[in-house]
Amino acid sequence: MAFLPLHRASFELGSGVVLDIEAALGRGRSVAIDWHAPRLAAAEEEIDVDAVASGTAPPMCWRDSLYLFEQYQLREDTDYLIDITIPIALAEAQEQAKKNVCWPFDLRVASVFRRDPARRWKNASDTGRPSTTITGQLNLRSHAGVIDLATEAGGPFRAEVVCRKLKYFDEFKALLDDLADRTAELLLSFDSPVSLSFDASGDLAENAAALHFLMRHVMAAPNLPSAVSDIIAQPHVALVERLEYTPIEEVQDPDAEVIGDGIDTSDLILGGPLARLFRGYTPRVLLEREIFESHDTPENRYAKAFLAHCGFISRQLQSRMSVRRFRASEREAVSWARAIDEALQHDLWREVGPLSHIPSNSQTLIRKRGYKELFRLDLLLRLSLALDWKQGSESLVGDIRPVNQIYEYWCFFVLRQALLGLCIEVGGGDFITLSKDGLRVQLMKGRRSECRFEFSSPTGKKVSVRLYYNKRFPRPKTAHTEWNGSYTASFDPDFSVVVAPISNMAAAHWLHFDAKYRLERREAVGLFESENDGDDGDVQISGDYEAELSRVHKLEDLFKMHTYRDGILGTRGAYVLFPGDGIGGQVHGPHRNLFVRHPSALGGGTAHRIPSVGAFDLVPGDMLEGQVAAIRNLLTVVFEMASGSLSYKEEQANF
């Protein structure tokens, strides 16, 4: 059994504790557990798989392959009914419940678990021993990773939470990998004397599941194995000068300057073959200089130490996965350790000594093929995507993260990369901080995450470009005439780009982007389509609750773009970024997704080139390059128009 969609699963956690999880949607039928599933006592197979699945992710399943963390999997934004049976009397359970709002689970799951009132709990003393079943609901919202639902009395219980909007095993992993790579590039460009420690007793392996996930990325064929091959093919070498005393009969390449500076007057004999040169004496030994190539360089010492460190991590993971009886993960860790041991057997490393310090200012580590890849992988392992999440990282146990925020962070760095393809970066971007934990990438609202660029138009004119993360646009408290801020309430789009001619910085033009992880392609396609095209009558509201809810969410995303366009002064366009698999930037045709705020655009064509509202697909993977190109095309048009001689005038009317 490689994959089985489940509707209900019951786990025995030990000490008489039983955890029962049932999906709120769908139907189940009993299935015999004829596969290796530790602690799984009973299960129901999902009957309505097609109806309840989202993409390739059912609400609940068991996987023997194609899992990143755990074999038992739940899904984000899905409702589950929870029954947790503990071996204590009902009265005692009610007393214990006063500890926290989500007892018997840890308080940190309070944001996703809602316990039913005590009057709905059940006395489950069927065996003659006191036992109570506590009921509740679980909804993991927009999170993905690993969650720990352990209780005080029973043993640990971990489940993998998969995302539904992205293809979990391809796009979600690519999202993490790409965000990790972009984070590493920032850290590599950070000029700091901070060194990294190779302390084998560090905290790297504290979260075995997260570390195992990162090691899969490190040990993938294009990463560490490829980097080691490049290093062995063209290792870093240094010319080394060695001075040593050699018996005069063995000197082959005498250097008068070296010999003159290194005469040992205590080791002279009277007479001898060199007596005429040394006032009647001949030295027994002469100082000789030898220059040779050596592989014992700080860069090679670093590479060797990192390989040994990865081997240590692999063996540590092997031990931990063995204790948890995760056989597939254990075998994977064993294969990593063996591969690294084999790599360290190469003759290159025999003359390389132990690492004393990391040559962080070495151009070899930053630029040379093989070494720069190792340095990047080292940063990924040590920093482990140490992003400053606004919520989620402290509210849940395990390595679970809010996917919508991961997507939001990633979109920011993709926009920054798009701007780097058009402009020269001139400063800002103060989102790398130095703390007691080391370097940390930390996006903050407003100026803290401001990135400043300069764009040169084909005519040679320059414009200033700035990118902000979560910049707030408040209503001014004092009277002024500039077109900035909001004239009503405060707004804070996810990302804002402002462009202004350097000769006239007051003539600012704003573009805003919002990352909508929850928006799916079919919703985005119909985002700008009327509910009653071709009908001037009243819109008939659907009586189906789910359909109506979907319509409200769709309109909410559309209305927010119109709100940004109208409510934030100086705004030229507002656009949705969503994890779709198409290419945006269409202003014509039946499937256009960019729209211009002008009557002439209603006929399908307009002289106005900057769309007012729209949506762009943006998802990790093969489509990303084309998707970024579409955004870059929009930015190019805006920057070139801002550099022109014509001044922009807001809508003019008599009233």
N, C-alpha and C positions, 0 to 999 in steps of 0.2 A: 504494500500500500504506500504509494508515493504522495498522494493528496486525497483528502476526504473532507468535503464541506460538512460542517456540523451545525445542528440547530441547538443542541444542548450537550453539556459535558459536566460530569461530576468527578471531583478529585478528592482523594483521601490524603490530607496533609499531615497525618500523624497525630498521636495523642487524642484520637477521637474527633478531630476536626474534619468536617466535610464541606467543600466549597462547590456549589452548584451554580453554573452560569448558563442562562438561556437567552437566545436572541429574541428580541421583541417582535421581529418580523419573521414570516415564514412558518413552516410546519416541519415537524420531525417524526421520524420513526426509529425504533430501537435498532441498534446495529451491534453485532458481536465484536468485541475488541480482540481481534486475532493478529494484532501487530504489537511490537514492543512500545509501550506507552507508560512510562513510570507514573504511578499515582493516579492514573485515569481509571476510575472504577466503573463508570457507565457512560454511555454516549448515545445520542440520537443523530442520525444522518439527516441533513437538510433535504426536504422534498422539492421545494420551490426554488431551486438554485438560480435559474434564469431570472426569476422575478425579483429576488432580493440581492443579487450580486451587483456590484458596482465595478464595471470594467472586469478585471480578473480577480477581484477581491470579494469573496462572500463574507457575510457578517462574522463567521467563525469557521475555522478549519484546523486540520492537523496535517502537517507536512513532514515527510521524511527526507525531502530534498528541496532545494530552492528556498531556503529560509536564511535570513541574515543573522538572527539572534536565537530565537526559540522555535520549537516545532509547533507549539500551540499558539494560534494566532487569533487576535481580535482585530477590529477595524475602527478607525477613527469615525467620529460623528455618527455613531450607531448606538442604539439603546439596548441595554441588556438587563435582564431580571436576575438578581443575585439572591441566593439562599445560602447562608453560612451557618452551619450547625456546630455548636461548641458544647463540650461536656460539662455544663453547669446548669443549675436550676434557673427557672425563669426570673425569680425574684433577684437572684444574684446577678443575672445578666442585666437586669434593669438598673441595678446599682452600679455595675461596671460601666454601663453606657454613659454615666455622668462624666467619665474621664475626658471624652472628646465626642464631637458630633458624628464621627464616622466609625466609632468603635464597633466591631473588634479589629478594624484595620487601623493602620497608622494615620495620624492626623494629617499627614502630607497628601493623602488622597481625597481630602475633603472637597476639593474643587471639582471632582469627577464622580464621587459616590454620594448618593443621597439615601440615607437610611430611613426606612419606614417607621412610623410611630410604634412605640412599644406595645400598644394594644393589638397590633397586627402580627406580633411575633407568635411562634407556635411552641408549645411544649412537645418535644420530640422524644420523650422518654419511653421508647418502644422496647428497649432492652432491659428495663428495670433500673437503669442508671439515670440520674438527672441529665437532661439534655435539652437545649433550646435552639430553635432555628430562627435566625434573624434575617429579615427580608429587606430588600432595597433595590435601587436602580443604579446602573453604571453607564455613563456616557463619557467617552474619552475625548470628546470635542476634536479639535484639529491638532492632534498630537500623533507622533509616530516614534517608534523605538521599542523600549522594554519597560514594562511596568511590573512592580513587585506588589502582590496582594497578600503578603504574608500576614499572619495573625499572631497574637501573643502566645497562644497555646500550641498551634500547629507549626509545621516546618515552613520553609520558604516556598513561595509560588510565584513564578515569573511567566509572563506572557508577552509575546511580541505584538505590537500594535502597528498595523500597516495602514498606509494612506490610500485613499480612494480616488483622488483626483489625478495623481501621477501614477504611472506604471511602477509599482513598488520596487521590483527587482531590477529595473533598468533606469527609469527616470529619477526615482528618489535617490538611488545610490549615486547616479550621475550628478544629481543636485548637491549631495554632500561632498562628493569628490571635487566638483568644480568650485564650490565655495571654499573647500580646504585649500585648493590650489591658489585661488585668488587671495586668500588670507596669507598663505605662505609667501606669495610674491610681495605683499605689503611688508611683511616682517623682514624679508630679505633686503628690502630697500631701507629699512630703519637703521639709521646710523647710531649704534649703541654699543658700549663696551661690555654689555651684559654677556656672560658666558653661560653655557648650558652644562649641566652636571650629568655625569655618567654613574651616579650613585645607584648601585644595583638594588638597594633597599628603598628606593623612592616610591612614589605613589602611582607610578604609571599603570601598574596592574591592579589597582584597587577596584576598578570596575571591569571585571573580566569580559563581560559581553561587549562593552564599547571598545575595549582594547582589541578583542578578537576581530571585530569589524574593521578597525583601522589596520590591523596586521594583514587582513585580506587584501586591502588596497596596497599596502607596502610590498607584499610578496607577489602581487600580480606580475605576470611576465614582462609588461612594458616598464615596470618600475624598478625595484631593487635588483632583480636578476639582470636586467638590461644595463643598469648603471654599473654593476660590478664587472660585467663583460667589457664595457667601455674603458673602465679604469685599468683592467688587466691588459687590454690591447695597447693602451697608451698611458702608462702610469706617469705620475708626476715625478720628476727627478731634480736633484740639486747638485751643483758642483761643490765638492767638499775639499777643503785644503787641510792636509794633515802634516804636521811637523814631527819628526821623530829622529832620534840619534841612531845612526847606522855605522857599523864598523867600516873603517876607511877602505878596506879591501872589497866591500860590497856596494860602495857608492857608485851609482850608474849615471846620475844626471846632476853633478854638483852645481850649486848656485853660490857664487862668491858672496853675494849680499846676505843670503841666509846663513852661510857658514861663518861669515864675519860677526854676525849678531849672536851666534849661538855657541861660541867656543867655551868648552868646559875646562878651565885652567887647572882644575884638580886632577884631570885625567890626561896629562902630557908625559911623553917619554923623551929622554935626551937623544938627540940625533933623529934618525929615521928619514924616510923618503921626502917628507915635507919640511925638513929642518930649515931650508933656505927661506921658506915662506913665514915661519913662525919663530924667528930669532933663535934657531938652533934646536927647536923642539918640534915634535910631531904629535898631534892629538890622536888618541886611539879611536875616537868616534867623531863623526861629523854630522851636523844637523842637515837633514834632507827634507825637501818639500815634495809632497805627493798630492796631485790633484786628480780626483776621480768622480764619477757619477754615483750618487747614492739614492736609493729609494727610501731611506729612513728620514722622511721629511714630516713636518707637522701635519700636512694634508693627508699623507698616507697613514700616519698614526691615527688621525681622526677617522678615516675610512675603516681601518681595521677595528678600532674601538666600537664604531657604530655597528659593524657586522656582529661583533661579539655581543653587543648589547641586544640586538635583535634575536640572536640565538638564545640569550638568557630569557627574553620575554617569551619566546616560543616554548621553551621548556617550562616556564612558569605557567603559561596557558595550558600546556599539556597536563600538568599536575592538577590544575583547578578544574578543567573539563573532565578529567578522570574522576575526581571526587563527586562531581555533579552528574556523572554517568552520561555525559554528552559524547557518545562514541565517535560520531562523525566529526565533530569539532576537535576532539582529541587527536584523531588520526591526521586531521589537517595540520594541527600544531606540530605533530611529530614530523610530518613531511617538511615543514618549514625549517625546523631545527636541523634536520639532516642536510637539507640543501645549503644552509648557511655553513655548517661544519665542513662540507665538501668545498665550498668557496674559500674558506680560510686555510685549506690545505695547499693552496697554490704557492709556488716558490716565492712569489712576490712578497708575501707577508713574513717570510722567515727572517728577512733582514730589517723588518720594521719593528721598532721598539714600542714601549707603552706610551699612552697619551698622557701628557702633562698639562696641556691647555688646549683649548679650541682656537685655532687661528681665524677668528671671526672676521678679521680685516683682509683675509687672503683673497686675492682675485681668482685664484684657482677654485676655491669653494663656491664662488659666486658665478664664475663664467665657464670653467672648463667642463667639458662633457663628461658625464659620469659623476664627478664630484659635486656639481651643483644639484644633480638629482638626489644624491644621498643627503645633502644638506637640507633640501626641501622636505624629504621624507622624514628626516629627523625632527624638523620643526612640527610637522603634522602630528607625529607621535607624542611629542612633549607638550605641545599646546592643546592638542585634541579639540580643536575648534572651540577655544575658550571664549565664546561670544557672550556678551552681556545681555541675556534674554530679559525682556521686560516682565515676563511672567512664565511660569511653567517649570523652570529649572529648580525652583525650591519647593514647588507645590506637589510634585509627584516623586515617588520613589522609583529608582531605576534610571536608565538612560533614555528617558522619553523626552521628546522635544516638540514644541508646537510647530507643525509643518508650515502653517501659514506665515509664521514669523521667519522660519528658515527661508521660505520662498521670498519673503519681503527683503531680507538681508541680501539674498542672492541677486534679486532684481537691482538693488542699489549698485552692487559691484559690476553688474552687466552694463548698466547705464554709464557708470564711470568709465568702463572699458570702451564703450561706444564713443564717448567724448574724447578719449585718448586717441582714437583713430582719426579724429577730425582736428583736434586742437593740441596745443602745447600746454602741459600742466605747469602752472606758475606758483603753486603754493596751496596752503589749506590742507584739508583732510586730516585734521588733528584727531584721528580716531584710533591711534595706537598709544596705549598708556603703559607706563612702567609701574608695577606694583611689587609687593613682596613675593607674589607668585610668578613674577617674570613679565614678559611682554604679553599684552592682551589687546585684541581688536575689539573696540567698543564703540558702536554707533550710538550717538546721542542726538537728541533733537536740536534743530537749529544750527547755530554757528559752529558748534563743536564738530559737526560732520561736514562742514562746508569744504568743497573742493573748487579751486579756482583754476580757470583755463584761459587761453587766449587763442582766438580764431583769426586766421588771415584769409580774407576773401580773394577771389581771382584778380580783383582790381588792386590788391595790395592794402586795402583798408583793414584795420584790426578792430575786433570787438571783444569785449570782456564776457566770459561765460562762467557761471557758477552753478554748482550742483549742491542741493541741500537734501538732507534726510529729515523728514518730519518737521519742516520749518513751520512755525505758527504765524498766521496772518491775522492779527487782532484788529479790532475797530479802534482807531486812534482816539485817545482821550482828550487831545487838544485839536483845535482847528488847523488844517493845513490844506494846501492845494495840489500836492503831489499825488500821482496815481499809484498809490501803494497801500497795502493793508486791505481791510474789508470795510464796507460801508454799513454792515449790519452786525453779524456775529463773527466769532473767531473761527478760522478754519486751519487745519493742519494736514495737507495732503501727504501721502507717503514720501514722494520725491518731487522736488521742484527745481526747474532749470530757469535761470534768468540770463538774458543776453542784452547787452547795451553797447553802443559804440563808445570806444574809449574817449573820443572827442566830446561825447555828450552822455555821461553816465546817468543823467536823469531820465533819459528816454529808454526806460527798461521795459522789456517784454518777457512775460512769464509763461512757461509751459509746466503743466502738472501731470503726474502719473500716479496711479493707485494700483497696487498689487492686489488682485482679486483671486486668491487661491481657490475659493469655492466655486468660481465661475467655470462652467464646462463649455466645450465647443458649441454644442447645440444651443445652449443658452446665449452664448456670445453672438452666434449667427443671427438669432432673432432679437438681439438686444435693441436694435434700432428699428425694428419692424413694428408697425402699428397692429394692435389687436383686431382692428376692423378695416383693413385696407379695402378700398373700393366701396365702403359703406359709410355714409354720413350720419347714420342713426346712432342711437345710444349703444355703448359697448355692453355686450351681454357678459356678465361676470359668471365665471364657471362655478358650478355648485360643488365641484370636487375640491376637498380641502387641500390635498397635496398639490394639485394643479394651481390653485389660487395662491398657495404659499410660494410656489416656484415663481409665479408671475410677480408677486410682490418683491421678492428678492431681486429678480431681474430688473424691475423698474427702479428699485433702490439704487443699484449700481449705475443705471442710466441717469437718474436724477442727480446723483452726486457729481457726475461730470458736468452736467449743466450748472449745478450750483457753484462749482469751482470757476467755471467759465464766466459766470455772471457775478458771483459774490466777491471774488478776489480781484481788486482793481489792477489793471494792466495785464490781465491774463489773455493770451491769444488762443490757447488750446488746453484741453484736459482729456487724458486718455487712460483707458484701462489696460493693465498688463495681466494676462491670465495664462495658465498652463495649457495652451492649445497647441495643436500639431499642424497649423497652417502658417501662411506668410501674410502678414498684415500690410497696411499701406495702400489699400484699394479705395480710390475716390470715385470710381465709375463702375457701372455694371450692376447686375442684380445682387452680387454678394459683396458689395463695398462695405467697408467698416470704418471709414473716415468721412466726416461730414462737415461742410462749411456753413457757417451761420450767415447766409446771404440768400435772398430770394432767387438770384440767378442760378444757384446750385440746385434748385428744385427741378430744373430741366435737364439735369445730368451733366452740365458743364458750367464752369465759372472761371473768371479771371483771378479770383482770390485763391491763392495757392496754399495757405496755411489752414488745415482743418481745425474746426472749433472743438469737436468732440470725436471720440473714436475708440477703437480697441486694437491692441497688438497682441498676437500670440507670442509667448515667451516661455520656452520649456527646455531643459537640458537635453542634449542629444544631437542627432545628426541635423536637425532642422535649425539649430540655434544660429548658425552663421548667417543663413538667409533671413531669419527673424530680426537679428541685430542690424543687418544691412537695411531693412525696411525702416527701422527706427532712425538709423543714421541718415537715411535719405530725407526724412522729415526734418531732422535737426539741421542738415545742410541748407535746406530751403530757408528755414527761419534765420539762420546765421547770415546767409548771403543777403536776405532782404533787410535785416537789421543793419547791415553794413552799408546799405544804399543811401542815396542822398534824399529820398523821399521820406517825409516825416509821417508817422502814424497818427491818425486821428480817430478817437473813439466815436461811436455812433452819434451822429449829429441830427437834431430835430428841433422843432419849435417848442416842444414840451416833452 
